[in-house]
């Protein structure tokens, strides 16, 4: 869908110097030809105020001294680095604003400033400055004032960013982009995302949250340009959690001890607790998964502690008892695709004419041919192959170029071919991307909202999608607790070239199948189910590789 509509916006800021993530956000918006920055409202409140040294000493918040000192002198996230945009924004009209304070933190804009904003006929304002904004300014634009809250507003209000998630040992760290109301952190949520809490590094936890959110205003604008509304994505938060502030000195000491413990455990896991997966095949239907879990598998594919089998795909022709899967070797630090015949136990290596890592051999039938789309992110593309039951393959064409996809999964639905995947080195367990094409033999185009969701609980593909009674269902990984913890089956409720929405309807846990800690893939047809299950084992090859990697990092 195309549109001639364009958008005008303004920025609320304290100066023309922005934090890096804010500058990135502005660049994302202004790079679009139909989104224009028309106004800067610059805060002048107390800019010339003079405070004596004695007053500073007397009023300093000593109960949080440790955190404040650490934040000022030692905490250096990349996202907080200052960037001057004075030259870039030189031609943008600027209006100095001195607000009216109310209480300790709330501010109101003067009537003439509100009137000026209304005269500019902006579509929205983006808040990167001022304190807690209230009053008529919130309704001065059709789409209101947008503001970020880098925490899950259902549990944590206030700040500091990313701190209390580690302190309270929360599995996920979240952020929201909201349209402000007069109630603190109770705005209408325009975008929300969840990432796994990096509990061993506060800096990394901050940076991942900021990086995730920088593209959100652009995504909401694209939705407006194509739908002329964002009401369906705005919903009020349902509860009022406590407001958190800077930690006191005792809390900060405990936090640092917690970070140290988490860091030790993180390195221990990397060195001594390697992932070990095995594939199991059960006869039966996915609807009966809970009953099937109590039965003995019809076949198992497993190897020693220095290698594993994962990502199984059943052969589309049910007359052939074949499973494609990833074989990973810790010695070579590389995966390959193998094909197992369940009737005679023979295993064949599938050769895709690449020496790079291969995994997730997505397989499907189409027009009496069998096709395979293996994960080959190092090749920076997604390629389609024809595959024979003897394991021979023939290259067809590249579906996507210049994109390091993870777990590419295809399906034909409502007149389009859809490709779901995540992206290497960009929240690859949490950020879901969609591409589409009208035929299987043309280049795929990116979805307007990519990434369509960021949710460590329910994003990365976990096997082939399927259609039942005209409804599309998508298995997805849940890696909030740890990578590949469990699998959700999602019902897709909206899917077109500019919208996507889904909701979980079923969860499959590894403990249902025995003493396992993870499951991250499931493949099913009318006769059977193949899935992978995870344990942690000591692998000498993995220990050697990780130790070498850590020494190289220390010496670099």
N, C-alpha and C positions, 0 to 999 in steps of 0.2 A: 504494500500500500504506500502511495506517495502523497505528499501534501505540500502546499505552498505556504503553510503557516510558518512563522518564525517567532522566536522568543527573545524578550529583552529582560535582563536581570541586573540587579545591583548587589554590591558587597558591603557588608557592615564590617569595618576593620578598625584597629587601633593605630595603624600606620601602614606605610607601603612596604614594610618588611614583614614577610610571612614565613611561617614554618614550611619546611620542604613539602610536607604532605598537602598543606593548603595551597601552595604554589602549583603542585601537580594537579590538584582539583581545578584550579582556575585555568590551567593550560588545557585540560581535557575539555572544558566547556567552550573556551574561546576558539579552539581549533575547529569546532563545527561551524559550517557556513551559515546555519540558520539560528545560531544562538549568539547573542550579542551582549557584551557588557556595556551598560549605558551610564552607570553611576557608581561612585564610591562615597559612602557615608563614613567619614573619618571621625573617630572619637577624640575629642579635645578635653574631656573631663579630667580635671586635676593635672593637666599636662605641665602647668607651671607652679604647682603647689610646692611649698618649701616646708620640709620637716627637719627639725634640729636633730643632731646626733643623739642627744639625751632622750628625746621623745622616741626615736627609733629603738634605743636600748630598752627604754621603759616598756614599750608596747610590743616588743618582739614576742612571738608565740613560742616561748621556750619549751612547752610540753611536746612540740613536734620538731625540736631543734635538729635531732639526728637525721631525720628524713630530709629536712630542708637543706641542710648542709651537704648531704650526699647528692641530692638532686642538683644542687647548684654547681658542685665541683667535680663530681664523678659520673653522674648519670648522663650519657651522651648518645641517645638514640639518633639514628640517621634522620628519622622523620622530623626531629625537632630542630635540625640545623636551619639557620636563618637564611632567607633569600630575599634580596631586594628586587621588587618588581617596578621600581619607580620609572625606569626607562620604558619598560614594556607597557605600563599603564599611563604613560605620559599624556596621551590625548583623551583619556577618559575623564569626564567631568567629575569634580570632587566637591563635596559639601561638608564643611566642618560642622560637627554636631556636639553640643554640650547638653547632656541629658539631665533629667531631674531624678535625684536619688530618692528611694523609698525603702526604709529599713536598711539592713546591712548590705544587701547585694542587689536588690531590684532597682531597675532604672526605667524611666518613662521618657519618650521623645517629646520635644516641645511641639505644640500644635502647628507652628509654621513649617517645621521640618517634615511632619507627617503630611501636611498639605502639599509640600513640594514633591514628595515621593509620589503622591497620587497624581500630580500633574505630569509626572514623567511617564505614566502609564507602563510601569514595569510589570512583568508577569510574576516575578518572585524576587525575594531578597535572600542572600546567602550570608549567614552569620559567621564571621571569623574574628569578632571583637565585641567590645562592650561587656557588661555583666548580664544578669538575668533580665531579659527584655520583657516588658509587659506593656499593656495599653493599646492605643489605636494603631500604632505602627504595625502590629501583627496582622491587621486587616487592610493594610494600605495597598496590597497587591492581590490579584485574583487567586494566586496560589500561595500567598502568605510568606512567612519568614521560615527558611529552612536552617536547621542547626543539627550538629552532630552530637551524639552522646556515645562515648566509647566505653560502653558497659552494657550489660543486659538490664534494661530498665525494669524488668519484672523482678529483679533481685537486688540490684545495686544502683543507687542514685548517688550523684556526687562524684568523687574521685579519691585518689588520683588514678589515671588511666592504667588498667591492667594490673594494678597492685592487689586489690582485694580478692581477685580471682585466684591468685597464687596463695594468698594468706589463708583463704577459706578452703583451699584445695578443691576448687571447682574444676570439673573436667573441661569445660568450655569457657572461652572468653568471647563476648559478643559486642556488637556495636549497632547503633541505629542512626538513620537519618530521619529526622522528624520535622513536621510542620508545627511550629511553636504555638502553644496556647498560654493563657495566663497562669496555668498551673505548672510548677516545676517538674520537668521530665515526665509530663503527662500529655505530651503532644500526640498528634496523629502520625503514626509511623509510616514513612514512605518506603524505606528499605531497612532490612535487618539481616545480619549475617552472623554465623557462628564459626569460630575456629578453635582448634584444640589449644588449650592453655599451655604455653611453653613454660612449665613450672620451674625449670632450672636456669632461666635467663629472663630477667625482668626487661632488659633492653629489647630482646627479640620479641617478647610478648607485646610491648608497645608498638614496635615497628610493624608487626604483622597486622595489627588492628588498623593502624593508620593507612598502610598500603591498601588494605582491602576496601576502605571506604572512599578513597580519593576519586574513584570513577562513578560513584553513586549518583551525584547530582546530574551528570551527563545522562545516565541511564533513565532517570525520572523524566528528564527533558525529552528524550527520545520517545518515551511513552506518551507524553503530552502531545508531541508533534504528530503522532500516529493515531492517537485515540481522542485527543482533545479533553481528556479527563484523567485524573489519577485517584479519584475517590475510591475505586475498588481496591487500591493498594494502601489506603490510609485507614488505620483502625486504632481505637484508643486502647491504651494499656489497661489491664483489668485489676491491678492491685497496686498498693502503695508500699514498697519496701522502704527500709530505713535509708536516710541520707548519710553517706560516709564522707569523711574529710581526711585530711592528712593523718597518718598514723602517729600515735604518741611514741615516745622514746622506747618504752617497753615493747610495744607492738613492733617497732622497727627492728629492735634487736632480735626478737623472735623470728621476724621475717627473714633476716639475713642468715640465721641459723637454718631456717627452712630451705632457703635457696642453696646453701652449702650441702645440706643433706640430699636435696633433689639432684644436684650436680653429680654427686658421687654415685647415686643410684642410676642416673642417666648413663654414665660411662660404664658402670658395671653391666647394665643391660646390653649395651653395645658390644662389649668384649666377651661376655660369658653366656649370654642368653640369646642365641641366634634364633630367628624364626625357622620353624620346620613345619612344612605343610605336607599333607597327603590327600589323595583324591579317593573318594568312595562313590560307588555306584549302587543305587537301590532300584529295584523294580517297583513301579507304582506311579501314582500321579501326585503332582504338587499339592493338590487339595488335601491329600492325606499325609502331609509331611510329618505331622506329630505322631501318627501311628507308625509310619515308616521308620522314624528315628529309633524306635524300640526294636527294630528287626536287625538281623545281621546283614551287612552289605553283600550284594551279589559279586562285587569285584572291588579290589583295593589297589591303588597305585602308590607305592611309597619307596623311599630310598634311605640310605644311611644318613648320619647326622651332617655330612658335608654336602648334601644335595637334597632337593625336595621336588615334589610335584604339586602344581597348583593350576588354577584357572581352567577347569575342564569344560569342554564343549562337546555335546553329543552330536554325532553325525546326523545331518538332517534327514537322510533316508533311513527310516526306522528298520528297514530290512537288513541294514548293516550295523552290527554291534561294534561301533568304533567310537573312540574318544580322542579328541585332540586336547593337548594340555601343555603347560609350560614345564620344562625341566630346567631347574636352576642349579648350577654348580658353584659352590663357594670357592673352590680352588681357582677356577677361571674367572670368577666374579661376573658371570654372564649366563643368561638364560637362552634356551633354544626351544623350538616347538617339536613335540613328538606326537606320534599317532599310535594308539594301542588298540589292537584287535582283542575284544573281550572274549571271543570264542576260542582263540588259540593262544592268547597271551603274548603274541608277537608285538614288539615295539619298533617303530620305524622313525628315524629322524627326518623331519620335513625341512628341506633346504630352500631358503628364500633368496639365495644369492647375495647374502650380506654377512659380514663378520661381526656385526653389532648385536647388542642384546635384543632378544625377541621374547615376547610373552603374550598372554591374553589372545589366543588364536580364535577370534570371533569367526564363527562359521554359520552359513545360511544357505538355503536352497532358493534358486530363482530361475524360472524358465527352464526347468529340467537340468540346470547346472548347479554345481556346488561351488560356493565362493568362500574365500577366507580373507580376513582383514587382521593380520597380526599387529600387535603393538611393536613399533620400531621407532620410538621417539628419537633415538640418536641420529636417525636418518632425516629427521626434521620434516616428515611427511606421513600421510596416511595412504596406503596403497591397497588396491584391490587385486586379488589373485583368484584364478580358477584352481581348484584342487581336486585330485583324483583319490580314490580309495587306497591306492598304493603309496600315497604320500607325495606324488609328483605335483608340482605347481607350475602355473604359467601366469606371468604378469599381465594384467589387463590395463590398468591406468591408475594414476594418482588421483584420489578423491580430494585431498587437501595438501597443499604445499606450504612450506615455511611455517609449520606449526608442529610443536613437539607434543603430540597427543598421547594420552594415557587411556587405555581400556576403551578403544573405539567400538561402539555398538550401534548396529544399523537396524532399521525397520521401515517398512513401507506402510504409511498410515495417512488417511484422508488426502490422498492425491499427491503426497510428497514422500521422498526418501529422507529419513531423518537420521542423523549421526550424532550420538551422544558421547561425550568424552570429558576428561579433565586435561590439564596442561602441565607439563613438566616444569618445575621450578616456579609455579604460580599456584600456591595452595592446592597442590595436585590431589589431595585427599578431600578437598572441601569445595572447590569452585567448579561448577558444572557448565560446560559449553555445549551448544547445539549448532549443527550445520545442516543444511537442507539442499535438495535438488529435485527436479521433476523426473529425472531418470537416473539410473545407477551409473550411467556411462558419460557423465558430464561433471565438471568441477563443482564442488559443493560450496554454497555461500554461507557466511556466518549469520547466526541469529542476531536480530537487532539488539537484544538485551544481554548479549554475552559479556561476562558469565551470567547465565540466567538465574543462578542462585549460588550463594556461598554458605555452605552448611556442613560442618564436619560430621554432623549426625546422620546425614542423609543426602549425599550428592554423588560420589564417585560410582560409576557403573559397577554392577556386581553380577554380570551375566546377561544372557539374551532377554530382550523384552518380549512380551507376548500380548495378543489381543484376544479378549473374551467378550462375546456379545457386543462387539463394536467398541469396547473400551480398552484403552491401552494401559498396560501394567509394566512397571519398570523396577527391577531389583536394584538396590543401591546399598553401598557400604556404610556402616556406622563405625567411624574410627575415633570417636570422642574419648573413649576409655583407653584404647590403644589401637594401632593399625589393624584393621580387619577384625574388629570385635564381634559384630553381628551383621545380619542382612535384613533390610526392610524391603517389603514389596509395596511399591507406591502405585496408587491409582492416579493417572494423568487426567486432570479435569479441564485444562486449557492448554492447547498446543497449536500455535500458528507462527507465522514468521516474525511476529513482534510481541508475542505473549507466551508465557509458560507458567503453569501451576500444577502442582501435584500434592497428594496427601498420602501418608503411610496408612496401610490397612492391615498389615501383618508383619510380624517380626520373627525371624528364625535365629535362635540362639545356639551356639556351639555345644553348650552343656547338654542339650537334648540328645546328642549323639555319643556322649561319653565324657571322658576326662580331657576335654579340649578347652582352649582359651580363646579361639578365634574361628570365624568363618567369614569369607569375603567373596564367595562366588557360588552361583547355583545355575545349573542348566537343566531344563526339563523338556520332556515331550509326553506323548500319550502313554508311553510304556515305562519310562524310567526317569530317574533324577540323578544327576552327577553334581557333587559339591566338593569343596576343599575344606579341610579342618586343620587348625594350627595348634602346635605346642611350642614350647621354648626348650631348646637343647643347647648343650655346649658343642660348638664346632671349632675344631682346631684351625681349620682353614679360615673361618670367619674371624677368629681371635687374631690370627696373624695379619689378615688384611686390615682389620680395624686398628690394630696397634701401629702398623706402618702408616696408616692414614693420619693417625693422631700425631705421630712424630713429625710427619711432613708438615702438618699444620702448625705445630709449635716452632719448627725451624724456618718457616716461611716469613 
